[in-house]
Amino acid sequence: MNITPLEYLHIAGVVAALAHAQDDKDWARFRELFADRVTLDQSGQSGAPAEDLTAGELTAKARTVLEGFASTHHASSNLLVDATSAGVTCRAHMVAYHHLPVPGVDFCVMRGYWRLEMIRTPQQRWLIRRWAVVRTAPWEGNPDLYRIASKGKHRVVPENAKGSTT
């Protein structure tokens, strides 16, 4: 399968949409980016084994963790797209910043890449069927914030969402 420049743009759009959906906490948009069954592989980030999930289960898992952060910022770049017999593999550099106002170190930065396997639907949409997160540099900040955020005990309203009192 050859990838046309237009298909490359569509694939890049999926990568960007994945970053934005997480940062915007737009869970409907997040869910739309995935095939009905997806493999989440975080073994290269946290050591957790790969797991097969429905797109709904993956969305719930992401929501549980990311809703616990006051803010996140996922920045992707340097996409490499390779055609396969089943679709495409896309590798994108990723810097992911997470903030949670807790005593001590209140942020965590992960540097690495996403490796996404995508399939094209009959409607010509690209959907992610495998999402691997690979950390390639030491953590910056406090990686335990993922665990704290997923517990939901520190849920906060981001400053930009609070009403003005003036």
C-alpha positions in Angstrom: 0.0 0.0 0.0 1.3 3.4 -0.9 0.5 6.5 1.2 -0.5 9.6 -0.8 0.3 13.1 0.5 -3.4 13.5 1.3 -3.5 10.3 3.3 -0.4 11.4 5.2 -2.2 14.6 6.1 -5.2 12.6 7.4 -2.9 10.4 9.4 -1.1 13.4 10.9 -4.6 14.8 11.7 -5.3 11.6 13.8 -2.1 12.1 15.7 -2.9 15.7 16.4 -6.5 14.9 17.3 -5.3 12.3 19.8 -3.1 14.9 21.6 -5.8 17.6 21.5 -8.6 15.2 22.7 -6.6 14.3 25.8 -5.7 17.9 26.6 -9.2 19.1 25.9 -10.7 16.1 27.8 -12.9 15.6 24.8 -13.8 11.9 25.4 -16.2 11.6 22.5 -13.5 12.8 20.1 -11.0 10.6 21.8 -13.2 7.5 21.3 -13.7 8.3 17.6 -10.0 7.9 16.9 -9.9 4.2 17.7 -11.0 1.0 16.1 -13.6 -1.0 18.1 -10.8 -3.2 19.6 -7.4 -1.6 20.4 -4.1 -2.7 22.0 -2.6 -0.3 24.5 1.1 -1.0 25.1 2.7 1.1 27.8 5.5 -1.4 28.4 8.0 1.1 27.0 6.8 3.9 29.3 5.8 2.4 32.6 6.5 -1.3 32.3 2.8 -2.2 32.3 2.1 -5.1 30.0 0.2 -4.5 26.7 -3.6 -5.0 27.1 -6.4 -5.5 24.6 -9.4 -3.2 25.2 -12.5 -2.0 23.5 -12.3 1.6 22.4 -14.8 2.4 25.2 -12.6 0.7 27.8 -9.6 2.6 26.6 -11.5 5.9 26.7 -12.6 5.2 30.3 -9.1 4.3 31.3 -7.6 7.5 29.8 -10.4 9.6 31.3 -9.8 8.1 34.8 -6.2 9.2 34.7 -6.4 12.5 32.7 -9.4 13.9 34.5 -7.3 13.9 37.7 -4.8 16.4 36.3 -5.3 20.1 36.5 -3.7 20.4 33.1 -1.9 18.4 30.4 -0.1 19.3 27.2 0.8 16.7 24.6 3.0 17.9 21.8 3.7 15.6 18.8 6.2 16.1 16.0 8.4 14.3 13.5 5.9 11.8 12.1 7.3 8.8 10.2 4.6 6.9 8.4 5.2 3.4 6.9 2.7 1.5 4.8 2.0 -2.1 5.9 -0.1 -4.8 4.3 -2.8 -4.1 7.0 -2.6 -0.3 7.1 0.1 2.0 8.4 2.5 2.4 11.3 3.1 5.9 12.4 5.8 7.0 14.8 5.5 10.5 16.4 7.8 12.1 18.9 5.9 13.0 22.0 6.5 15.4 24.9 3.7 15.1 27.5 3.4 17.5 30.4 1.1 16.7 33.3 0.4 19.1 36.2 -1.4 18.3 39.5 -1.2 20.8 42.3 0.1 18.6 45.2 2.8 19.4 47.8 6.3 18.9 46.4 6.9 18.3 42.8 3.6 19.0 41.0 4.4 18.1 37.4 5.6 15.2 35.3 7.1 15.3 31.8 7.4 12.2 29.6 9.6 12.4 26.5 9.5 9.7 23.9 7.2 8.6 21.1 3.9 7.2 20.2 3.9 4.2 17.8 0.4 3.9 16.3 -0.8 1.2 14.1 -3.8 2.4 12.0 -6.3 0.8 9.7 -8.3 2.5 7.0 -12.1 2.0 7.1 -14.3 1.6 4.1 -15.3 5.2 4.7 -11.6 6.1 4.2 -11.1 7.1 7.8 -7.9 6.1 9.7 -8.5 4.5 13.1 -5.9 3.5 15.7 -5.8 -0.2 16.5 -2.6 -0.3 18.5 -1.1 2.5 20.6 2.3 2.1 22.1 3.8 4.7 24.4 7.6 4.5 24.5 9.7 6.7 26.9 13.1 7.5 25.5 14.4 9.9 28.2 14.4 10.0 32.0 11.3 11.2 33.7 11.3 14.9 34.6 9.3 15.7 37.7 7.2 13.2 39.6 5.9 10.2 37.6 3.9 9.1 40.6 1.4 11.8 39.7 -0.2 9.4 37.2 -1.1 7.1 40.1 -2.3 10.0 42.3 -4.4 11.5 39.4 -6.0 8.2 38.7 -7.3 8.0 42.3 -9.3 11.2 41.8 -8.6 12.6 45.2 -7.0 15.8 43.9 -9.5 16.7 41.2 -9.3 20.4 40.7 -10.9 23.0 38.4 -8.3 24.5 36.1 -7.7 28.2 36.5 -9.0 29.0 33.0 -12.3 27.2 33.8 -13.0 29.2 37.0 -15.5 32.1 36.9 -14.2 35.6 37.4 -15.1 37.3 40.6 -14.4 40.8 39.3 
